[in-house]
Each structure stands twice: as structure tokens, then as C-alpha cells.
Amino acid sequence: MAVLSVTNLSVVKRDRLLFKNVNFAVKQGSLLYVKGQNGAGKTSMLRVLAGLVAADCGEVYFTLQNIKDCREHYHQHLVYFGHKLGINLTLSAVENLQYWCKQHQVVISVDTIFYTLAQLNLVGLEDIPVSNLSAGQQRRVALARFWFKQDAKLWILDEPFTALDTQGIELLSKHITSFLRGGGAVVMTSHQALRIDYPTDELTLEYRI
């Protein structure tokens, strides 16, 4: 079953047509890798899929339990990760994640948050302001959301490996693979070559002048 279906999608940004009449479907357990040079519209595409901005033309359908275009449940079952981390630099890693969980009605114990941060190699850094962490460490704090949102059906990831070291890339790649094998769907972009051991569909956006 398709989790996400896109029909005749077109987006214009600053009077330039980024892409036109794009059609695809993302099924349960499938990985879609969106490719294209800078300016081709990859980020705009993902923001439209996440419901953050509207397309100029076309439709995006989210299917949940055979109910098409289930808008009221869309963001409940979606996790979006964009260029901005969405964390408060004055708060600690634990405080940031507690706030995010409260926003998204995710019930997680403090012990689970500490355990997850330990998995992400942030032991000893849980209670200090994230402004004191490196860019890669801040990114790991933000990525911890993917360990908490158990009811998510779709992950939309815009350059998730940016600022991560080799170990961080491997850790996230394994978690993405586990999510896919559990029936989740992923749409993502990446400047780095994918190191995900999983069948991958590709969508290439051509740069339009």
C-alpha cells in the first residue's frame, strides 16, 4: 500500500519553475532517494511533502489505514527533519527532547531519553546547554526524535547526514534500515553517497533555468 502519493506536482520559487508535473508513490517499507543538483528543488519538494508549504499545482495524498488524504492524522504519523535542527540552544539535550515529546504527544521516560542519548554517544553531555555542543553533537540530539516516534509511518529527511562523523552516519543508516524493514517509508536527500543496505528507488529533479 502506498503511504504517500504525489500527482502532477509543480512548484515555483522566486518566479522560477523548480519542477513540473512530478508523479510518484512511496509504499510501505520503501526508500525514495530524491536527487538533483543544488537549486533543483529537492528541499522544496520535501517541504511540500511534509505539509510545510503548498505546491503551486498538484496533489499530495497521505494514506493511513486505507483512508486517503487523512489530513487530521498526517503529522501524527510523520517525522520531518530539515536543514534547521529545531532545537533550543539554551536548553540541554534532555530538556529539548522532553519539550519535543510533549509537543508530539510522545510519552517517554527520562531514563529512556538518557539511554537513547547514550546510544547516540552523548554520555555526559545530556544536561548541558546544547550551545556548548559541536555541530555534529547538536545534530545527534535532534536526530534522537527518530528513536522516540514509534507510531511514525513516514520519515522525510533533508540531508540528515550533514555534520555527522562516520560513526554517526553508520548509526543513523542502521536506524533508517531498521525503520524500513519494520514497514516504515522514507523519503530523503543526501549530499553523501547513501550507505544504506536496502533497495532504493530514485527520483532525479533536473535543474531548470
GROMACS elastic network, one bead per residue, 0.5 to 0.9 nm:
[ bonds ]
;  ai    aj funct       b0    kb
    1    26     6  0.85354   500
    1    27     6  0.55147   500
    1    28     6  0.61135   500
    1    63     6  0.82771   500
    1    66     6  0.83377   500
    2     5     6  0.65572   500
    2    25     6  0.60482   500
    2    26     6  0.53697   500
    2    28     6  0.61477   500
    2    62     6  0.82154   500
    2    63     6  0.67814   500
    3    25     6  0.75927   500
    3    26     6  0.57653   500
    3    27     6  0.52359   500
    3    28     6  0.59253   500
    3    61     6  0.81949   500
    3    62     6  0.57781   500
    3    63     6  0.50186   500
    3    64     6  0.68696   500
    3   153     6  0.75760   500
    3   154     6  0.74228   500
    3   184     6  0.87980   500
    3   185     6  0.71972   500
    4    24     6  0.83974   500
    4    25     6  0.56308   500
    4    26     6  0.50917   500
    4    27     6  0.69095   500
    4    28     6  0.89013   500
    4    49     6  0.84883   500
    4    60     6  0.71754   500
    4    61     6  0.56669   500
    4    63     6  0.62171   500
    4   154     6  0.83829   500
    4   185     6  0.87229   500
    5    23     6  0.77579   500
    5    24     6  0.60513   500
    5    26     6  0.63925   500
    5    27     6  0.86344   500
    5    59     6  0.81353   500
    5    60     6  0.58409   500
    5    61     6  0.50469   500
    5    62     6  0.65642   500
    5    63     6  0.80468   500
    6     9     6  0.65512   500
    6    22     6  0.71888   500
    6    23     6  0.51516   500
    6    24     6  0.52593   500
    6    25     6  0.60763   500
    6    26     6  0.86939   500
    6    49     6  0.84902   500
    6    58     6  0.75479   500
    6    59     6  0.58630   500
    6    61     6  0.64066   500
    6    62     6  0.89934   500
    7    21     6  0.71936   500
    7    22     6  0.64890   500
    7    24     6  0.69276   500
    7    25     6  0.86635   500
    7    58     6  0.55716   500
    7    59     6  0.52284   500
    7    60     6  0.65746   500
    7    61     6  0.83966   500
    8    20     6  0.70455   500
    8    23     6  0.54968   500
    8    24     6  0.89887   500
    8    57     6  0.69714   500
    8    59     6  0.67913   500
    9    19     6  0.76663   500
    9    20     6  0.60586   500
    9    23     6  0.66285   500
    9    45     6  0.88981   500
    9    55     6  0.67652   500
    9    56     6  0.76925   500
    9    57     6  0.55352   500
    9    59     6  0.62468   500
    9    60     6  0.78293   500
   10    17     6  0.77227   500
   10    18     6  0.74660   500
   10    19     6  0.53798   500
   10    21     6  0.54577   500
   10    22     6  0.66678   500
   10    55     6  0.61678   500
   10    56     6  0.56942   500
   10    58     6  0.62371   500
   11    16     6  0.86081   500
   11    17     6  0.61499   500
   11    18     6  0.56822   500
   11    19     6  0.57879   500
   11    20     6  0.67139   500
   11    41     6  0.81776   500
   11    44     6  0.77214   500
   11    45     6  0.79078   500
   11    48     6  0.88604   500
   11    54     6  0.84601   500
   11    55     6  0.53216   500
   11    56     6  0.50625   500
   11    57     6  0.68098   500
   11    58     6  0.89378   500
   12    15     6  0.60027   500
   12    16     6  0.53717   500
   12    18     6  0.55780   500
   12    19     6  0.74767   500
   12    20     6  0.87478   500
   12    55     6  0.80408   500
   12    56     6  0.65205   500
   13    16     6  0.52642   500
   13    17     6  0.64257   500
   13    18     6  0.67254   500
   13    41     6  0.87787   500
   13    44     6  0.86036   500
   14    17     6  0.83858   500
   16   208     6  0.78281   500
   16   209     6  0.74115   500
   17    20     6  0.72561   500
   17   208     6  0.67563   500
   17   209     6  0.80441   500
   18    39     6  0.76835   500
   18    40     6  0.58564   500
   18    41     6  0.53266   500
   18    42     6  0.89159   500
   18    44     6  0.84198   500
   18   205     6  0.83813   500
   18   206     6  0.82805   500
   18   207     6  0.70479   500
   18   208     6  0.61671   500
   18   209     6  0.86291   500
   19    22     6  0.70258   500
   19    40     6  0.74790   500
   19    41     6  0.68952   500
   19    45     6  0.87231   500
   19   205     6  0.69924   500
   19   206     6  0.75669   500
   19   207     6  0.81189   500
   19   208     6  0.74885   500
   20    57     6  0.83349   500
   21    57     6  0.80623   500
   21    58     6  0.73160   500
   22    58     6  0.83724   500
   24   203     6  0.85043   500
   26    29     6  0.85848   500
   26    30     6  0.63727   500
   26    31     6  0.75456   500
   26    32     6  0.69789   500
   26   185     6  0.68496   500
   26   186     6  0.79618   500
   26   187     6  0.79128   500
   27    30     6  0.54496   500
   27    31     6  0.83575   500
   27   183     6  0.89131   500
   27   184     6  0.85849   500
   27   185     6  0.65206   500
   28    31     6  0.88463   500
   28   153     6  0.79240   500
   28   154     6  0.85360   500
   28   180     6  0.78667   500
   28   182     6  0.89791   500
   28   183     6  0.52500   500
   28   184     6  0.55697   500
   28   185     6  0.52226   500
   28   186     6  0.88195   500
   29   179     6  0.79557   500
   29   181     6  0.60175   500
   29   182     6  0.69195   500
   29   185     6  0.50334   500
   29   186     6  0.79224   500
   30   180     6  0.64388   500
   30   181     6  0.86708   500
   30   183     6  0.78605   500
   30   184     6  0.72653   500
   30   185     6  0.50817   500
   30   186     6  0.64781   500
   30   187     6  0.85421   500
   30   198     6  0.87685   500
   30   199     6  0.75979   500
   30   200     6  0.71894   500
   30   201     6  0.76905   500
   31   180     6  0.72981   500
   31   184     6  0.88598   500
   31   185     6  0.60129   500
   31   187     6  0.60267   500
   31   188     6  0.78563   500
   31   198     6  0.78614   500
   31   199     6  0.71027   500
   31   200     6  0.52190   500
   31   201     6  0.60955   500
   31   202     6  0.84245   500
   32   185     6  0.81826   500
   32   186     6  0.61821   500
   32   188     6  0.64064   500
   32   189     6  0.86574   500
   32   200     6  0.60634   500
   32   202     6  0.56037   500
   32   203     6  0.70413   500
   33   186     6  0.83217   500
   33   187     6  0.60643   500
   33   188     6  0.52203   500
   33   189     6  0.57992   500
   33   190     6  0.79795   500
   33   194     6  0.88421   500
   33   200     6  0.67653   500
   33   201     6  0.60691   500
   33   203     6  0.61793   500
   33   204     6  0.83525   500
   34    42     6  0.65990   500
   34    45     6  0.88486   500
   34    46     6  0.88633   500
   34   187     6  0.71594   500
   34   188     6  0.59702   500
   34   189     6  0.51612   500
   34   190     6  0.80612   500
   34   201     6  0.86202   500
   34   202     6  0.59042   500
   34   204     6  0.58982   500
   34   205     6  0.73873   500
   35    40     6  0.86940   500
   35    42     6  0.70276   500
   35   188     6  0.88087   500
   35   189     6  0.63922   500
   35   190     6  0.77545   500
   35   191     6  0.88111   500
   35   202     6  0.70438   500
   35   203     6  0.59742   500
   35   205     6  0.61335   500
   35   206     6  0.87025   500
   36    39     6  0.80679   500
   36    40     6  0.57560   500
   36    41     6  0.78331   500
   36    42     6  0.68948   500
   36   189     6  0.89698   500
   36   203     6  0.84110   500
   36   204     6  0.53977   500
   36   206     6  0.60256   500
   36   207     6  0.71631   500
   37    40     6  0.56744   500
   37    41     6  0.85650   500
   37    42     6  0.85016   500
   37   205     6  0.78426   500
   37   206     6  0.74172   500
   37   207     6  0.66324   500
   38    41     6  0.75974   500
   38    42     6  0.80102   500
   38   207     6  0.78497   500
   39    42     6  0.75720   500
   39    43     6  0.87475   500
   39   207     6  0.64647   500
   39   208     6  0.84370   500
   40    43     6  0.86322   500
   40    44     6  0.88483   500
   40   205     6  0.57825   500
   40   206     6  0.57586   500
   40   208     6  0.68184   500
   41    44     6  0.50906   500
   41    45     6  0.59737   500
   41    46     6  0.86976   500
   41   205     6  0.70035   500
   41   206     6  0.85103   500
   41   207     6  0.77728   500
   42    45     6  0.50999   500
   42    46     6  0.63912   500
   42    47     6  0.87238   500
   42   158     6  0.82062   500
   42   189     6  0.71683   500
   42   204     6  0.89373   500
   42   205     6  0.71499   500
   43    46     6  0.51605   500
   43    47     6  0.61435   500
   43    48     6  0.86101   500
   43    82     6  0.80956   500
   43    83     6  0.87290   500
   43   158     6  0.65988   500
   43   189     6  0.81279   500
   44    47     6  0.51084   500
   44    48     6  0.62197   500
   44    49     6  0.86778   500
   44    53     6  0.81262   500
   44    55     6  0.89443   500
   45    48     6  0.52379   500
   45    49     6  0.63352   500
   45    50     6  0.87518   500
   45    55     6  0.85646   500
   46    50     6  0.61419   500
   46    51     6  0.86383   500
   46    52     6  0.87995   500
   46    80     6  0.86703   500
   46    82     6  0.85772   500
   46   156     6  0.67087   500
   46   157     6  0.77990   500
   46   158     6  0.71332   500
   46   187     6  0.78272   500
   46   188     6  0.78491   500
   46   189     6  0.86807   500
   47    50     6  0.50446   500
   47    51     6  0.62685   500
   47    52     6  0.52652   500
   47    53     6  0.59854   500
   47    54     6  0.84535   500
   47    80     6  0.86012   500
   47    82     6  0.82663   500
   47   156     6  0.87033   500
   48    51     6  0.51070   500
   48    52     6  0.58748   500
   48    53     6  0.51008   500
   48    54     6  0.57834   500
   48    55     6  0.61935   500
   48    60     6  0.81392   500
   49    52     6  0.76850   500
   49    53     6  0.83730   500
   49    54     6  0.88974   500
   49    60     6  0.67445   500
   49    61     6  0.89317   500
   49   156     6  0.78971   500
   50    53     6  0.79230   500
   50    74     6  0.87506   500
   50    75     6  0.78871   500
   50    78     6  0.76775   500
   50    79     6  0.83398   500
   50    80     6  0.65431   500
   50   156     6  0.70391   500
   51    54     6  0.68731   500
   51    60     6  0.88138   500
   51    74     6  0.87582   500
   51    75     6  0.83248   500
   54    57     6  0.85276   500
   55    58     6  0.66869   500
   55    59     6  0.78271   500
   55    60     6  0.88683   500
   60    69     6  0.78054   500
   61    68     6  0.64585   500
   61    70     6  0.78062   500
   61    71     6  0.86007   500
   62    67     6  0.83312   500
   62    68     6  0.60783   500
   62    70     6  0.60744   500
   62    71     6  0.73988   500
   62    74     6  0.66838   500
   63    66     6  0.60072   500
   63    67     6  0.55540   500
   63    69     6  0.58847   500
   63    70     6  0.62958   500
   63    74     6  0.84913   500
   64    67     6  0.53009   500
   64    68     6  0.67090   500
   64    69     6  0.80989   500
   64    70     6  0.65508   500
   64    73     6  0.79300   500
   64    74     6  0.81976   500
   64    77     6  0.87777   500
   64   153     6  0.86144   500
   65    68     6  0.83670   500
   67    70     6  0.59784   500
   68    71     6  0.87092   500
   69    72     6  0.88102   500
   69    74     6  0.82086   500
   70    73     6  0.57277   500
   70    74     6  0.61318   500
   71    75     6  0.78289   500
   72    75     6  0.75981   500
   72    76     6  0.80674   500
   73    76     6  0.52328   500
   73    77     6  0.65993   500
   73    78     6  0.88741   500
   74    77     6  0.56547   500
   74    78     6  0.63204   500
   75    79     6  0.73324   500
   75    80     6  0.89525   500
   75   152     6  0.88266   500
   76    79     6  0.82083   500
   76   104     6  0.73788   500
   76   105     6  0.88187   500
   76   151     6  0.79169   500
   76   152     6  0.71482   500
   77   149     6  0.82508   500
   77   150     6  0.89084   500
   77   151     6  0.60103   500
   77   153     6  0.52693   500
   77   154     6  0.65400   500
   77   155     6  0.87561   500
   78   149     6  0.86582   500
   78   151     6  0.85809   500
   78   152     6  0.53129   500
   78   153     6  0.61820   500
   78   155     6  0.59227   500
   78   156     6  0.75906   500
   79   145     6  0.81046   500
   79   146     6  0.73964   500
   79   149     6  0.75986   500
   79   152     6  0.66418   500
   79   153     6  0.83876   500
   79   154     6  0.65317   500
   79   156     6  0.63289   500
   79   157     6  0.83054   500
   80   154     6  0.85145   500
   80   155     6  0.59906   500
   80   157     6  0.60398   500
   80   158     6  0.81162   500
   81    84     6  0.78889   500
   81    85     6  0.73145   500
   81    86     6  0.86843   500
   81   142     6  0.84242   500
   81   143     6  0.79157   500
   81   155     6  0.79039   500
   81   156     6  0.62372   500
   81   158     6  0.59924   500
   81   159     6  0.82989   500
   81   160     6  0.70209   500
   82    85     6  0.67354   500
   82    86     6  0.85302   500
   82   156     6  0.82045   500
   82   157     6  0.63734   500
   82   159     6  0.72792   500
   82   160     6  0.76154   500
   83    86     6  0.89531   500
   83   158     6  0.65026   500
   83   159     6  0.70958   500
   83   160     6  0.81189   500
   83   162     6  0.88106   500
   84    87     6  0.83755   500
   85    88     6  0.89368   500
   85   138     6  0.79917   500
   85   139     6  0.67532   500
   85   141     6  0.88851   500
   85   142     6  0.59204   500
   85   143     6  0.85109   500
   86   142     6  0.71926   500
   87    90     6  0.89166   500
   87    91     6  0.81503   500
   87    93     6  0.86682   500
   87    96     6  0.62112   500
   87    97     6  0.85443   500
   87   100     6  0.87022   500
   87   130     6  0.83515   500
   87   138     6  0.82876   500
   87   141     6  0.83028   500
   87   142     6  0.67196   500
   88    91     6  0.55585   500
   88    92     6  0.81487   500
   88    95     6  0.89750   500
   88    96     6  0.65309   500
   88   129     6  0.86328   500
   88   130     6  0.75743   500
   88   131     6  0.83747   500
   89    92     6  0.75468   500
   89    96     6  0.86808   500
   89   129     6  0.62005   500
   89   130     6  0.50638   500
   89   132     6  0.82927   500
   89   138     6  0.88206   500
   90   128     6  0.88001   500
   90   129     6  0.52072   500
   90   130     6  0.65698   500
   90   131     6  0.63894   500
   91    94     6  0.80192   500
   91    95     6  0.57722   500
   91    96     6  0.60115   500
   91   127     6  0.83685   500
   91   128     6  0.75002   500
   91   130     6  0.63030   500
   91   131     6  0.81465   500
   92    95     6  0.51076   500
   92    96     6  0.60813   500
   92    97     6  0.85949   500
   92   125     6  0.82456   500
   92   126     6  0.63223   500
   92   127     6  0.50022   500
   92   130     6  0.53431   500
   92   131     6  0.84729   500
   93    96     6  0.51940   500
   93    97     6  0.62667   500
   93    98     6  0.86116   500
   93   117     6  0.82590   500
   93   125     6  0.75433   500
   93   126     6  0.51634   500
   93   127     6  0.63125   500
   93   128     6  0.71705   500
   93   129     6  0.70674   500
   93   130     6  0.61038   500
   93   138     6  0.82283   500
   93   141     6  0.59991   500
   93   142     6  0.85269   500
   94    97     6  0.52478   500
   94    98     6  0.60740   500
   94    99     6  0.85911   500
   94   110     6  0.76575   500
   94   113     6  0.66527   500
   94   114     6  0.73401   500
   94   117     6  0.84767   500
   94   126     6  0.57329   500
   94   127     6  0.63764   500
   94   128     6  0.88486   500
   94   141     6  0.86121   500
   95    98     6  0.50732   500
   95    99     6  0.61359   500
   95   100     6  0.86032   500
   95   126     6  0.87376   500
   95   127     6  0.79148   500
   96    99     6  0.52337   500
   96   100     6  0.62391   500
   96   101     6  0.86816   500
   96   130     6  0.87843   500
   96   141     6  0.81958   500
   96   142     6  0.84479   500
   97   101     6  0.60355   500
   97   102     6  0.85002   500
   97   113     6  0.74529   500
   97   141     6  0.77601   500
   97   142     6  0.79577   500
   97   144     6  0.77925   500
   97   145     6  0.73416   500
   98   101     6  0.51784   500
   98   102     6  0.62081   500
   98   103     6  0.86920   500
   98   108     6  0.80125   500
   98   109     6  0.88227   500
   98   110     6  0.79271   500
   98   113     6  0.81241   500
   99   102     6  0.51516   500
   99   103     6  0.62732   500
   99   104     6  0.87952   500
  100   103     6  0.50732   500
  100   104     6  0.63211   500
  100   105     6  0.85890   500
  100   106     6  0.82396   500
  100   145     6  0.79339   500
  101   104     6  0.51677   500
  101   105     6  0.58933   500
  101   107     6  0.67257   500
  101   108     6  0.72484   500
  101   145     6  0.81177   500
  101   148     6  0.79013   500
  101   149     6  0.84397   500
  102   105     6  0.51514   500
  102   106     6  0.61344   500
  102   107     6  0.75185   500
  103   106     6  0.77404   500
  104   107     6  0.89362   500
  104   149     6  0.84703   500
  106   148     6  0.72617   500
  106   149     6  0.68223   500
  106   150     6  0.85764   500
  107   148     6  0.86692   500
  108   111     6  0.82682   500
  108   112     6  0.63709   500
  108   113     6  0.71117   500
  108   148     6  0.74102   500
  109   112     6  0.51961   500
  109   113     6  0.65242   500
  109   114     6  0.88624   500
  110   113     6  0.50099   500
  110   114     6  0.62758   500
  110   115     6  0.85688   500
  111   114     6  0.51444   500
  111   115     6  0.61069   500
  111   116     6  0.86094   500
  112   116     6  0.60620   500
  112   117     6  0.85391   500
  113   116     6  0.51552   500
  113   117     6  0.61717   500
  113   118     6  0.85555   500
  113   144     6  0.85029   500
  113   148     6  0.85934   500
  114   117     6  0.51465   500
  114   118     6  0.61496   500
  114   119     6  0.87199   500
  114   122     6  0.88320   500
  114   123     6  0.80141   500
  114   126     6  0.70862   500
  115   118     6  0.50583   500
  115   119     6  0.63895   500
  115   120     6  0.88095   500
  115   123     6  0.88778   500
  116   120     6  0.63975   500
  116   121     6  0.88064   500
  116   122     6  0.88295   500
  116   144     6  0.69525   500
  116   147     6  0.72546   500
  116   148     6  0.87375   500
  117   121     6  0.63757   500
  117   122     6  0.52703   500
  117   123     6  0.66454   500
  117   125     6  0.86779   500
  117   126     6  0.71724   500
  117   140     6  0.81686   500
  117   141     6  0.72642   500
  117   144     6  0.71187   500
  118   122     6  0.52871   500
  118   124     6  0.85676   500
  118   126     6  0.87599   500
  119   122     6  0.75030   500
  119   123     6  0.83923   500
  119   171     6  0.88638   500
  120   123     6  0.81768   500
  120   137     6  0.87547   500
  120   140     6  0.64689   500
  120   141     6  0.80350   500
  120   143     6  0.89713   500
  120   144     6  0.76964   500
  120   168     6  0.75891   500
  120   171     6  0.77810   500
  121   137     6  0.86257   500
  121   140     6  0.85731   500
  121   168     6  0.87360   500
  122   125     6  0.54121   500
  122   126     6  0.65976   500
  122   137     6  0.72967   500
  122   140     6  0.81410   500
  122   141     6  0.82498   500
  123   126     6  0.65736   500
  124   127     6  0.75709   500
  124   128     6  0.86079   500
  125   128     6  0.58618   500
  125   129     6  0.85763   500
  125   130     6  0.83593   500
  125   133     6  0.79244   500
  126   129     6  0.84842   500
  126   130     6  0.86144   500
  127   130     6  0.85361   500
  128   131     6  0.83416   500
  128   132     6  0.71597   500
  128   133     6  0.83687   500
  129   132     6  0.58208   500
  129   133     6  0.75974   500
  130   133     6  0.51250   500
  130   134     6  0.82680   500
  130   137     6  0.82480   500
  130   138     6  0.62461   500
  130   141     6  0.83577   500
  131   134     6  0.79038   500
  131   138     6  0.79454   500
  132   138     6  0.89284   500
  133   136     6  0.79534   500
  133   137     6  0.57042   500
  133   138     6  0.59525   500
  134   137     6  0.51052   500
  134   138     6  0.61461   500
  134   139     6  0.85482   500
  135   138     6  0.51551   500
  135   139     6  0.62086   500
  135   140     6  0.87691   500
  135   163     6  0.62459   500
  135   164     6  0.81819   500
  136   139     6  0.50459   500
  136   140     6  0.63608   500
  136   141     6  0.88619   500
  136   162     6  0.79772   500
  136   165     6  0.71938   500
  136   168     6  0.83200   500
  137   140     6  0.50404   500
  137   141     6  0.64378   500
  137   142     6  0.88444   500
  137   163     6  0.86121   500
  137   164     6  0.79569   500
  138   141     6  0.51409   500
  138   142     6  0.64908   500
  138   143     6  0.87235   500
  139   142     6  0.51024   500
  139   143     6  0.61044   500
  139   144     6  0.87122   500
  139   160     6  0.85467   500
  139   161     6  0.88339   500
  139   162     6  0.82648   500
  139   163     6  0.73016   500
  139   164     6  0.73780   500
  140   144     6  0.62359   500
  140   164     6  0.78869   500
  140   168     6  0.77421   500
  141   144     6  0.53736   500
  141   145     6  0.79301   500
  142   145     6  0.62518   500
  142   146     6  0.86364   500
  143   146     6  0.59062   500
  143   147     6  0.78501   500
  143   160     6  0.81975   500
  143   172     6  0.82654   500
  144   147     6  0.53882   500
  144   148     6  0.69650   500
  145   148     6  0.51866   500
  145   149     6  0.63439   500
  146   149     6  0.57727   500
  146   150     6  0.80088   500
  146   152     6  0.87401   500
  146   155     6  0.84388   500
  146   175     6  0.83339   500
  146   176     6  0.88216   500
  147   150     6  0.72851   500
  147   175     6  0.82131   500
  148   151     6  0.88521   500
  149   152     6  0.56952   500
  150   153     6  0.86260   500
  152   155     6  0.73635   500
  152   184     6  0.74460   500
  153   179     6  0.89334   500
  153   183     6  0.77159   500
  153   185     6  0.62165   500
  153   186     6  0.86020   500
  154   184     6  0.58986   500
  154   186     6  0.56898   500
  154   187     6  0.77675   500
  155   176     6  0.88936   500
  155   184     6  0.77598   500
  155   185     6  0.63478   500
  155   187     6  0.63311   500
  155   188     6  0.79756   500
  156   185     6  0.86720   500
  156   186     6  0.59392   500
  156   188     6  0.57313   500
  156   189     6  0.87782   500
  157   160     6  0.57527   500
  157   186     6  0.75145   500
  157   187     6  0.62675   500
  157   189     6  0.64799   500
  157   190     6  0.85549   500
  158   161     6  0.87881   500
  158   187     6  0.84487   500
  158   188     6  0.56052   500
  158   189     6  0.51301   500
  158   190     6  0.69156   500
  159   162     6  0.58606   500
  159   188     6  0.71056   500
  159   189     6  0.52213   500
  159   191     6  0.66046   500
  159   192     6  0.84396   500
  160   163     6  0.86828   500
  160   164     6  0.84629   500
  160   169     6  0.86996   500
  160   172     6  0.84866   500
  160   188     6  0.80071   500
  160   189     6  0.77351   500
  160   190     6  0.69518   500
  161   164     6  0.55001   500
  161   165     6  0.83318   500
  161   168     6  0.78545   500
  161   169     6  0.58563   500
  161   172     6  0.79336   500
  161   173     6  0.88811   500
  161   190     6  0.69989   500
  161   191     6  0.81769   500
  161   192     6  0.74779   500
  162   165     6  0.86845   500
  162   169     6  0.88223   500
  162   190     6  0.81015   500
  162   191     6  0.79436   500
  162   192     6  0.83421   500
  164   167     6  0.77042   500
  164   168     6  0.52560   500
  164   169     6  0.59328   500
  165   168     6  0.51773   500
  165   169     6  0.62096   500
  165   170     6  0.86677   500
  166   169     6  0.51531   500
  166   170     6  0.62141   500
  166   171     6  0.86261   500
  167   170     6  0.51541   500
  167   171     6  0.61439   500
  167   172     6  0.86928   500
  168   171     6  0.50693   500
  168   172     6  0.61781   500
  168   173     6  0.84358   500
  169   172     6  0.52997   500
  169   173     6  0.59568   500
  169   174     6  0.85805   500
  169   195     6  0.82575   500
  170   173     6  0.50614   500
  170   174     6  0.61824   500
  170   175     6  0.86646   500
  170   195     6  0.76325   500
  170   196     6  0.85300   500
  171   174     6  0.53418   500
  171   175     6  0.64036   500
  171   176     6  0.88047   500
  172   175     6  0.50258   500
  172   176     6  0.61367   500
  172   177     6  0.85760   500
  173   176     6  0.51222   500
  173   177     6  0.62107   500
  173   178     6  0.86588   500
  173   194     6  0.83754   500
  173   195     6  0.67267   500
  173   196     6  0.55260   500
  173   197     6  0.83038   500
  174   177     6  0.50451   500
  174   178     6  0.61766   500
  174   179     6  0.86624   500
  174   196     6  0.72001   500
  174   197     6  0.83599   500
  175   178     6  0.50179   500
  175   179     6  0.62089   500
  175   180     6  0.86450   500
  176   179     6  0.50993   500
  176   180     6  0.62414   500
  176   181     6  0.86781   500
  176   184     6  0.89770   500
  176   186     6  0.79190   500
  176   196     6  0.78196   500
  177   180     6  0.50891   500
  177   181     6  0.61436   500
  177   182     6  0.85577   500
  177   196     6  0.66561   500
  177   197     6  0.71069   500
  177   198     6  0.66673   500
  178   181     6  0.51590   500
  178   182     6  0.62138   500
  178   183     6  0.89207   500
  178   184     6  0.87489   500
  179   182     6  0.51195   500
  179   183     6  0.66974   500
  179   184     6  0.53555   500
  179   185     6  0.76823   500
  179   186     6  0.85293   500
  180   183     6  0.52593   500
  180   185     6  0.58966   500
  180   186     6  0.72226   500
  180   198     6  0.83249   500
  181   184     6  0.70652   500
  181   198     6  0.87425   500
  189   192     6  0.89903   500
  190   193     6  0.70236   500
  190   194     6  0.72289   500
  191   194     6  0.86543   500
  192   195     6  0.86086   500
  194   197     6  0.86186   500
  195   198     6  0.89068   500
  196   199     6  0.84653   500
  196   200     6  0.86398   500
  197   200     6  0.88698   500
